[in-house]
Amino acid sequence: MNTMESDNSRKDWPVSVMCWYAVLIWFGASLFSQVAYLAIYGNPYDANMLIEAAGPFAWLIIGIEVLVWVIMAVFIGKKVSNRIQLKRPETQSMDTITPQT
């Protein structure tokens, strides 16, 4: 008997969790890269140097990054909107209920 088949209680991660991990890994890698560059050269990245190094693909890379940030903003906006959305309370009847005798 295969152990994978017997382990029915295991569930996959939701897509939102995987997306947050991807963003955190991306941010951490960028931060680590910036720190390593600073430790070696003594000054942070120069934006013009990065654009020149990317060559003709620079605008494509910039466009993809902007698209990722826009998508993240939309997801975060939806989540915030859902959390603060006013829920309509059930209206209570103003009629007095009296027991029958």
N, C-alpha and C positions, 0 to 999 in steps of 0.2 A: 504494500500500500504506500502510495506517495504521500510524503508529509505535506506537500503543497495542497493536495486535495483535502486532507484531513483538517487543515487549518482554515475553516470557514469564517472564523471570527475576525481575521485580518481584513482591513479595509484600506483602500487607496486614499491618499491625501486628496483633499479638495483642490481644485484648480487655483482658488484664491490663495491658499497656503503656499502652493508651489510658485505662484507669481510673486508673492512677498519674499520668499527665499531667493528667487532670481534677482529681485531688485536689491535686496540686502547684499548678496554676493557681488553684484555689479558695483554697488557703492563701495563695498569693502575693498574690492580689487582696485578701483580707481584711487581710493584713499591710500592704499598700500603702495601703489605705483607712484603716486605723488610724493610720498614720504621717502621712498627709495631714490627717486630722482633728486629730491632735495638733499638727501644725505650724501649723494655722490657729487653733485655739481654745486650745491650751496644756494641755489635759487630755484623757485618753482617753475613749472612748465610755462613756456611762452606760447600763447594761443596762436600767434602767427607762425611759429616754428612747427606746431602740430598740423596746421592747415597746409603748410608747404610740404611737410613730410607725407601727408596723405595724398598729395598730388591731385589728379583729376577726380578722385573719389571723395574728396573732402566734403563737397556739398551733399553727396549721397549719404555719407556717414552723419553729417549734421542733420539732414532731413529725417533719417531713421531715429536718431536720438530725440529730436523734437516730437516725432510721432509717438514714441514710447512714453515720453512725459505727458503728452496730451491724453493718451489712453489711460495712464495712471491717474491723471487729474479727473477724468470722467468717472472712473471706477470709484475713486474716493468721494467725488461729489455725489454719486448715486448712493453710496453707503451712508454718507452724512445726511442726505436728504431723507432716506428711509428711516433713519434714527430719530430725526427731529420732526418728522411729519406728524401732524396732530391727529390723534385717533379720536374718532367721534364716540363719545360715551353713549350708552343706551339711555334713551329717555325713559324716565320712570313715570308711571301713571300717577296722575294727581287724584285719581278716584280713591276714595276710602273704601277699603274692603272690610265689611263687617260680617261676622259669622251669622248664619241663619239660625233662628230658634225654632 
